[in-house]
Amino acid sequence: MVAGQMVVVYGAYGHTGRFMVAELRERGFVPVLSGRDADKLKELAVSVNESEVRPASVDDPAALDRALAGAAAVINCAGPFATTAAPLVEAALRAGIPYLDVAGEVEATLDTFAHFTDRARTAGAVVVPAMAFYGGLGDLLVTAALGDWEKADEAHIAYALDSWHPTPGTRAAGAVSRARRGGRRVRFANGGMEYRDDSAPTVDWVFPDPVGTRTVVGEFLTADVATAPTHLPVAEFSTYMTVDAVKDVLAPDSPAPTAVDERGRSAQTFLVDVVVRSGGRERRVVARGQDIYAVSAPLAVEAVHRILTGRTRTLGVASAGALFDAADFLRALAPHISVELSE
Ligand SMILES: NC(=O)c1ccc[n+]([C@@H]2O[C@H](COP(=O)([O-])OP(=O)(O)OC[C@H]3O[C@@H](n4cnc5c(N)ncnc54)[C@H](OP(=O)(O)O)[C@@H]3O)[C@@H](O)[C@H]2O)c1
């Protein structure tokens, strides 16, 4: 039974945190609103009619312990995760509860694996970084596409976003990653990160209808390269993003997402086209939906539900594809995300 269990949302008053709070309520959990700003938390509590407000800053372990007390799990929605992930994972390990985050930062996600894999496994804890649109969905799609294959030569994840209006959190995370890369770009090659001074290539990608052929930025780094390669025997991973979406997210004057429906979702649509190849065979999985921020909530809350009901395959730091039955998880995401698989 998960009904009535408390789940802490850290960064609850952020754009993604608000979707998370609403999704937890819809699924029968009791959201506990946490984050660093007590006034913003109180304001949110009034607007969503929740009573559990627990302010805590990431540099105050005692406050984080009070925030997590009695909870069944914590979902960290406060980015940049380069700053927030480690203190929240530490607090979750002290509390003995699962930790999930929605990090889109490649380096911060790699850090979570690097710093906590041994400790989380020894503690019998579950730590799931990047349990969101980037990092979580792509990993589940590639895992489901591989299915019964023991290995693959290539996995390609191509994103077609009709627009990408970034939140302040996305801009801040991008700035942290750019600073960390010292102005260079990074591509994922030969199983690791490779820093380069040249420009990313552009190619044409034929998406399924109705998107069709679009120019995409190749080697566009998403958190999927920090999650899927941790558990999938695929020789080469490639990620792509439609050029227009890259321009949108980088433009200083792009607006923030605007709500167009009663759930607070923006009009943004996405199509994720995953192709895997092995010895001349090819499989394709396509996922479609609306609003990459909003959809991260059903992804993370479905993950919490599965962890708390014991539907997991491993312990320690694990990505979505390693932790869950990917095909079954993807089916459970309807109607938020529709998925088609073809051989
Ligand atoms: N992987 C994915 O697909 C995916 C999906 C959605 C979101 N994300 C990531 O999630 C993060 C949040 O996104 P968002 O859209 O919700 O952005 P947002 O609306 O700007 O919210 C950011 C939240 O993070 C909090 N925060 C920032 N720095 C903090 C710190 N040092 N300590 C405590 N709280 C801090 C902010 O609190 P204050 O207002 O007090 O600063 C705010 O609550 C971003 O990094 C974004 O890239 C990733």
The ligand as a Gaussian input file, in Angstrom:
#p B3LYP/6-31G(d) Opt

LIG

0 1
 N       16.096000      15.654000     -16.744000
 C       15.018000      16.300000     -17.138000
 O       14.373000      15.944000     -18.121000
 C       14.510000      17.462000     -16.328000
 C       13.137000      17.751000     -16.321000
 C       12.703000      18.821000     -15.544000
 C       13.621000      19.573000     -14.821000
 N       14.939000      19.256000     -14.880000
 C       15.923000      20.010000     -14.101000
 O       15.405000      20.248000     -12.813000
 C       15.870000      21.485000     -12.316000
 C       14.708000      22.326000     -11.882000
 O       14.003000      22.672000     -13.022000
 P       12.705000      23.593000     -12.949000
 O       12.164000      23.565000     -14.305000
 O       11.805000      23.180000     -11.840000
 O       13.360000      25.003000     -12.612000
 P       12.825000      26.210000     -11.713000
 O       11.375000      26.405000     -11.890000
 O       13.721000      27.357000     -12.013000
 O       13.046000      25.714000     -10.227000
 C       14.326000      25.516000      -9.700000
 C       14.161000      25.101000      -8.258000
 O       15.448000      24.749000      -7.729000
 C       15.625000      25.458000      -6.508000
 N       17.062000      25.647000      -6.237000
 C       18.000000      26.112000      -7.084000
 N       19.204000      26.130000      -6.466000
 C       18.998000      25.659000      -5.213000
 C       19.843000      25.446000      -4.102000
 N       21.163000      25.710000      -4.139000
 N       19.296000      24.961000      -2.965000
 C       17.983000      24.679000      -2.902000
 N       17.116000      24.875000      -3.925000
 C       17.635000      25.351000      -5.072000
 C       14.878000      26.755000      -6.720000
 O       14.634000      27.386000      -5.496000
 P       14.793000      29.003000      -5.350000
 O       13.589000      29.614000      -6.016000
 O       14.814000      29.212000      -3.883000
 O       16.065000      29.409000      -6.061000
 C       13.614000      26.202000      -7.380000
 O       12.741000      25.632000      -6.434000
 C       16.715000      22.076000     -13.434000
 O       18.059000      21.764000     -13.208000
 C       16.223000      21.372000     -14.671000
 O       17.192000      21.293000     -15.688000
 C       15.391000      18.223000     -15.611000

